Amino acid sequence: MTQSAPHPASPEARAEVVLGVIGGSGLYAMDELEDLEEVTLDTPFGAPSGAFTVGKLPRDGAPPLKTVFVSRHGRGHLLLPGEINYRANVHGLKQLGVTHLLSASAVGSLREAIAPGHAVIPDQLIDRTKARETSFFGQGCVAHVQFGDPMDAALRGRLLDAAEAVLADEPEGVALHREGTLVVMEGPAFSTRAESELYRSWGANIIGMTALPEAKLAREAEIAYALLATATDYDCWHQSEEEVSVDAVVAVMQANVARVRKIVLALARALPERCADLPWPRAIEGALITDPARIPASTRERLELIVGHYLR
């Protein structure tokens, strides 16, 4: 079915907190969701990675939280990082009313202290992608959103608390790193040793392939965004470890997925019911440069969900 949410500027759309979850490698479904509905959406930017699963996450002592899940690579892991239609995924989440978005991602570690199995809540990103559509804007409508702090501070804080509570009950050796810089590379091949050492010299902590342009698009869509990264390997810089292999990554990833699920549930329990209790991202205020009267009708239509309330 095709479904849309109330306009994002309307009181009913701004009232309810709706959690979106983008599942990365290994996280292809959210079994914890209740009252499930599969929703297939069209977007002005093409087809998303697959159907969205809409349901509710149970919360002790509070009403269940509406939650929307999408598998970033598609069910069965069909899409390369560069083949993912990030714009369609984020637009679809916006259509379904998502206000707060948790991205789960498997990453490589660039630091000895971040061992495979550890969790990282990054606060910064470095964009090394090359061939992806990075913005909803263009074709007669120009906007430049602020992106100095790519993660939403309020959501990230709640994610940190949720991860800390969950990992405190995990076996010794499963650590949480409360900040870090994530390099987002194009892929699909892993890094060369020289690239890995270069990123280390920049002060980066972890490396992945999918957080961008996802985080930029969430900012343009005025969706609060935070990322939960789980380390699967030491990339190729670590001389005493074997080079990265898919088999090794998958083995660690399977253990990580169970922890990610627990953290998602803990985050859901920590979120308030209404958006009024959280800062609301207003990324487009002051970002639009184009005179609204000069924006082509076709572009206005394509961007209606994203900026329509700013153009009236």
N, C-alpha and C positions, 0 to 999 in steps of 0.2 A: 504494500500500500504506500501511497505518497501522503505525507503528513507535514504540517508546518506548525510552528509555535506562534503565539501572539507576538505582535511587533515588540522589539526589545525596549522601546521607549515607553510602552504602556505599563500602567501600574501592575496589572496581573502578571506580565512577563518579568518585571523587576522584583516581584514579591517573593517568589519561591526559589530557593537554592536548588539547583539541579547539577549533580555531579556527572561529569563526563570522564570516561576512562579510555585511553588509547592503549591497547595492549601491544607490546613489542614482541620480540622473538621469544617464543615459548608460551606466551600468554595469549591464547587464541579465543578464550571464552571466560565468562565470569559465572561460575556455577553457583555462587552465593546469591545471585539475583532471584527474586521472587516475582510472581505475576508477570511473567515474561511476554513480550511481544516483539516479533521481528518486523522491522520497518525498513523498507527499501525506498530510498529517496532519489529524486533527480535534483541536480544543482545546475546553476548557470555555468559552472566550471567543469562539468563533466561528471563521470561516475565516481563515487567513493570506492574505497577498497573492498567494500562488501556491504551486506545488510547491517543495520544498527540493531543491537539488542537493547530494548527499553524495559526496565523493570524497577524493582525497589530493593534496596539493601536494608535488612533489619537492623534496628538500633534499640538497645536496651533502654527502656524508660522514655522513649521518644518515638514519634511517628516514623515509619520507614522513609528513607530518603530516595526520591526518584533519581535513577542513575541510568546513563546511556553508555553502552560499551561498543567500541568498534575495534576490530583487529587491524592493525596498521598494514601488515603485509598480506591481509586476506586470510581466510581460513585455509589451512594447508600450506601456508607460507608460499604464496604464488608470486609475490611482487618483490623485485629488487628495490633497494632504498631509493634509487633514482627513478623507478617506475611508479612509485606511490603518488597518487593524486592528492597531495596535501591540502590544496585549496578545497577540493570537494569534501574531504573528510571534515575539515574545520567548519565549512559552510553547513554541512549536514548536521553537525553537532549544534550549531547555532539555530538551525531550523527547529530542532527538537528541544530548544529552550535551555541548553546547557549554559550555566553561568560560571562554573568552576571546573577546570580541566586538569586531570592528573595524567601525565604521560609516563608510561613505564618503558624502560629501555635497557637492553643489555649492552654493556660497554667493555672496552679493554682498559686496563690500568696502566698508567704511565708513572706510577710511584710504587716503590717497594712497600710502603705502609698500607697501600690499598690492595689487599690480597684478593684472589678469586673467592667469591662468596660474600664479600663486603658490600654494603650499601652506601651510596653517595647521594646527597641532596645538593646538586650543583647550584651555584648562584650566578655563574657567568658562562658565556658561550663564545667560541671562536668559530667563525664560518669559513670552512674550506670546501664547501660544495661548489659545483661548477655549472650544472646544467638543469636547474630546477626553477619552476615558477615560484617566485618568492613573495608575491604581493597580489592582493585582490584588485589593486588599482592599476591604472593605465587606460589606454583607449579613450582619452579625453577627460580623465579625472585623475589629478595628481594629489597625493597625500604623503607626508613624511612623519611617521609616528616616532615618538621617543622610544628608544630601546636600550638605554644605558644600563638599566637593570632588567634583564629579560624575564625574570621570574616575579610573580606576584608575591609581595612580601607577606601579606596576611595568610594566603594559602600555603606558602612555603613554610611559614612558622607552624601552622597546624600539622603539616606533613612531617616536619621534624619531630614534633611531639609524638605523633602516631608511630613513626618508625622507631623512635627511642623506646617507647613502651613495649612494642612488639619484640624488638631485638634483645631487650633485657631478659626475655624468657628463652632466648635461643641458646644453643650450646656455646661454650667459650670459643672464641676465635671468629665469631660473626660480628664484625664491628660496623658502626655507623660513622660516616664522615660527614660532618655537618655543613661543609662548604666545599667548593672546588670549581675548577674551570674545565668545561667539557669542550673538546675539539670535535667538530662535526665534519667528517670527511665525505667525499663523494662516494667512494666504494665502486663496485662491490668487492674489489680486492682489498685485502688488509694492507697496512702500511709497509713501506720499505723501512729498513733499519735506519737509514738516514732521516726519513720523515719522522719516525718515532723519536729519534734523538732531538730533532729540531723542535718538535712540540714540547718535549721536556725542557728544552732550553728557554722556551717561552713562559714556563711556569705552569703549563697545563697539567691536569691531574688524571683525566680520563679521556677516552676517545670513543666516538660512536659514529653512526651514519644517518640518524633519522630525526634528531631534535630540531633541525632547521631544514626547511623554513617553517616547520610546525609552530614553533614558539612565536615567530614573527607574525604569522597569520592569526594566531590566537590573540595577539596584541591588537592587530587591526580590527578583529571581530569583537573587541572589548570583552573577551573571556579571560578570567583570571587563570593563569597557567603556572604549574609547577611540575618538576620532573623528578622521578624516582629512578635512579640508575643503579644497576647491580652489576658488579664486576664479574666477568667470566674468565679472564685471562690477563696476562701481563704484556699484551701486544708483542712486539718482536725485539724491543730494546733490551730485555732482561736476558743476559748471556747465560745464566745458569738454568733457565727454563727452556723447554722445547718451544719451537715456533708455533704460532697460533694455528690450530686446526679446527675444523668444524666439529669433529668428534669430541675434542676436549671442551669446546665451548658449550656444546649441547649437554654434556654431563653435568657441568656446573650450573647451567641454566635451569635444568629441571629442579635442582635443589632450591635455586633462587625463587622460582615461581611460587612455591608454597608460601614463602615469606612475603612476597609481594601481595598475594591475596589477603593475608592477615593485615598488612599495612593499609590496604584499601579499605577494609572493614573498619579499622581503627580510625581512619580519616573520616569516613562517613559518620561515625558516632560523634566526632568532634565538631562537625560543621553545624552551624545554626540552621534553622528552618527557613529564615527569611533573609533576603539580600540586604535589608536595612541594617542588619547586624554585622555587616562586613563592608570594608571599603569597596566601592564599585569602580572598576577600571573605566576611565573616560579618555581613552587613547586618541580618539578622533578629534576631540576638542582642541582647536588650534593647529591641527595637522593638515587639514584640507587647504589647498592653495588655489585650486581652480575656481573661478567664478561659477557658482551653481547654474547661472543662466546659460553658460557656455557648454555645459556637460551634455553630450549627445543623449538622445532619448534611450537608445539601446544600452548605453553604459549606465544610465540612471536605473533602468530596469534590472540590469545584472547586479548592481550594487545596492538594490533596495533594502535587503535585509541587513547589510553592513552599515550603510550610512544614510539610508532614506530619511530617518528622523532628523538628521542634521541639515538636510537640503530643503525642508519645508518651512 
